[in-house]
Amino acid sequence: MRIITLIENLVYKRDLYAEHGLSLYIETDNKKILFDTGQSPAFLSNAEKLGINVKKIDAVIISHGHYDHSGGLYPFLRINTNAKIYIKKEAFLPKYKDNHEFIGITYDPLLLDDRVEYVNDIFEIDKGVYIMPNIPITEIHDTSFKKFQIKKDNGFENDDFQDELFLSITRNNELSIISSCSHRGITNIVNTAIKQFNLPVNLILGGFHIKDSGANQYIAITNCLEQISPKSIGVCHCTGIEKYADLLYQCNHKVFYNFTGNEINIS
């Protein structure tokens, strides 16, 4: 299995684009999967330059309904006419930041009808690759809900990200965990996966949403990482460069930055 970052906040390779967003391409022996689509069609250009034919992608998984993870979905669907979209229904709720800035995704029936599969329970999309749609919050210090709202008929209410999902991958009696933004907390995501599969952790990959975190959240995360001791930790996007540097110092060689164009192999 290989995982290629199609777009992320940073880029170090020539001719590739970067943006505030995230899109990962996951290729197994049987399937080609897109996990999120960035905020624009830019990931499509990167995919072409990285030798990935997006027309052959079998499935798209949207981690949650924010623009920087779903904004490239419709441009992708105009090119790829076969891929199914796996998403939680709550992702289409009108999402806002600071009660005024729309940051969600709208539902386009012309492109989505007959292609959407709503995920409510753990779903094995390919052998050993599981969509995990439920994230209980057991570590209350590790959430990123502040400033995010859902608009309802009677006004705004705080968004607790019931739409968020992540991936668990089991290979050779090890567990790898892929999160996109971790609004419900990377500790809660990791604990959910470990409780389900009861395997040692190989890789944790994704955005931790701790760019502006307080001390309690950061301590909760580092305590969790120390306790489970994954082989490697790839951070990106909403983790923030400063927090990446802190994690690199604290966890040493286990931590790397997963920039645009980076490729990871899971055996």
N, C-alpha and C positions, 0 to 999 in steps of 0.2 A: 504494500500500500504506500502511495505517496500523497503528500499534502503540499500543494503549492499555493502561496499567498498571492492572489491575483491583484489585490490592491489593499493598501494600508496607509497610515499617515506618513510613513517615511519610505524613501526609495534611495538605493545606492547603485542601482544598475542603469546603464545608459539606455535611453529611449523608452523607459517605462514611466508611467504616470503614478503619482501619489495623491491622495486626498484624505480628508477626515472621514474615514469609513473603513469597512472591512469586507473582504470577499475571499473565501478559501475554495480551492478546487481539490477534491478528494477522489483519487482513482484507485479502485480495487481491481481484482482479477475479473470481476463481473460487472461493475457499475462505475459510472462517472457521475459524481455528485457535486453540486454547487451549494456551498454553505454561505448564504448571504450574497448580496450583489452590490455592495458599496452604495454610494449616494448618487452615482451618475453612470453613463455608459462607458466611462474610462476603463473599467476592468475588462471590457470586451476587447479593447485595443491591446491591453497588456496580455490577455490570453492569446491573442493571435501572435504577438511577438514572442511568447513563451512556447509556441508550438501546440497550443490546445485548441481543438476544434469545438467551439461551443455548440454547434449544431448536433454534436453527438452526446451531449450531456443528457443523462437519463432522468435526473431528479434535481429539484431545487428545494433547499430547506431554508426557511426564513426564521431567524432566531427570535426576532421580536419586531414590532411594527414601527421602528424609527427610521427616518429617511436615510440615515447614513449606513443602514444595513439592507434597505429594501428599495432604494431609489433607482437602482439599475435593473429592477425586475422587469418592467414593461419593455424597455429596449431589448432585453434578453429574449423575452417571449415573442417579440416580433421576428427574431432570427431563428430561434429554436421553437418548432411547432409541436414537439412531442413530449417534452419533459413535464412530469407531474410536479406540482408545487405542494410541499408539505409545510403546514403552518398551523398555528392555533387561531381559532376564530376571533379571539380578543385582539389580535394584532391589527384588525381593521377598525377598532374603535378610534375616534378622533383624539389624537394625542397632541399635547401642547407642552411648551416649556414656559414657565413664569406667567401662566394664564393668558398668554396672547400670541405666542409664536407657534404656528402649526409645524410639527416635526414628524407627522405620521405618514401613512400611506392610504390612498383612497382605493376603493374597490372598483375595478373596471370590468364589468361583466363580459365585454367583448373579448377580452384577453384571458379572463380567469375562469369563466363558467366552463364546466366540464374538465378543468385541469387541476382544480384545487382539491387536496385531500386534507381535511381537518384532523389534527392529531390530538387525541385526548388521553391516550394511554401509551405506554412504552411500545414502540414499533420498531421491529428489526427490518431496516430498509435494505440491508444486504447482510450476508453472513458475518456476524460479529460486529455489525455497525447498527447502533440503536439510537433512535430519536427519543430523548427523555423530556417529556412535556410538563412534568410536575416537579417543583422544587420547594419542598418544605423549608421553612426558615427556622433553623435550630440555633444558629449563631446570630443573635439579634443585632450585634454591632456591625455586621458585615452586610449592609444593604446600601443601594444607591437610588433612593426614591426622591430625594430632595429636589425641588423645583420642577418636577415632572407631574403633569396632570392629564386626566381624561375629561373631555367635555361631555356633559350630560344635559338633558333637557332643562334641568333645574340649576345649571351652573357647572362649575369645575369641581372635581374631586381628585384627591391624590392618587397617583398611579402606583400600584404595588406590583405591576408587571406580571399579571397572571398569564400574559401571552408569551413569556420567555421560555425557551427550550434550549437544550444543548445536546451534544452527542457523546455517547460512550462507545469505545471501541475495545473489543477484547481480542487479543492475539497472544498465542503462546503463554497462556495463563497469566497474562498481565493486562492491566487496564490503562487505556489512554482516554483523556477527557478533553473535549474541545468545547469551549465556551466562546461566545462572541462579544458580549458586553457585561455579563455578570451583574446586572442590576439587582438581582435577588441574592447576590453574594457568591464569590468563587468558593468560599468555605462551604456554603450550603449546597452548592452544585457538586463539589467534590464529595461531600459527605453522603449526598443522595446516591451518587454513582457507586461509592464503596459499599454502602448498605445494600444496594441491589446486587452487586456482583461479587463482593467479598474477595477481591484480588489485589495484589500489590500494584502500585501505580507506577507506570512507565513514564508517561508524558502528561503534563497539563499544559494546554495551549489556548491562548486567546487573550481577550481584553479583560482586565480585572476591575475596571472602573474605579480606580483609586487615585486618579490624578489630583483630586482635591480632597482626598480622604483625611479624616482626623486621626488622632493617635490610636483611639480604640479600635477602629476598623483595621488599620495597618497591623497592629499587634495581633488581632484576631487571625488575620491572614497568615502572618509569619509563624504564629504558633501552630496553625493547622499544617502548614507546609513542613515545619520541623517534625511534627508528629507523624505524618504519613510518609515523609521522605521519598518523594518521587525521584526517578532517575534524572529527569530533565523538566525544565519549566520554561516555556516559550511565551513571552508576554508581548503585547502590542497594543495599538489603537488607544483605547481609553485608559490604559494603565498609566500612561504619562512617562516621559523620559526620566524625570527626577525620581519617580518611584521605581522605575526599572533600575536606575543606578543604586538606589537603596537596597533593592532585592539582590542585585548582583553582588554588592558588598557583603550582605548578610548571608546569602546562600551560596556564594562563590561560583564554582564552575557549573553548577546545575542550571543557572539562569542564562537565557539568551534572548536577544530581541528578534522578533519574527517580522522582518521588514518585507516590503513589496518585492516579489520575485524569489523569495526564499523557498527552498524545497526541503521537506522533511520526509524521511522514509521510516515506516514502521514495519518491522519484519514479523 
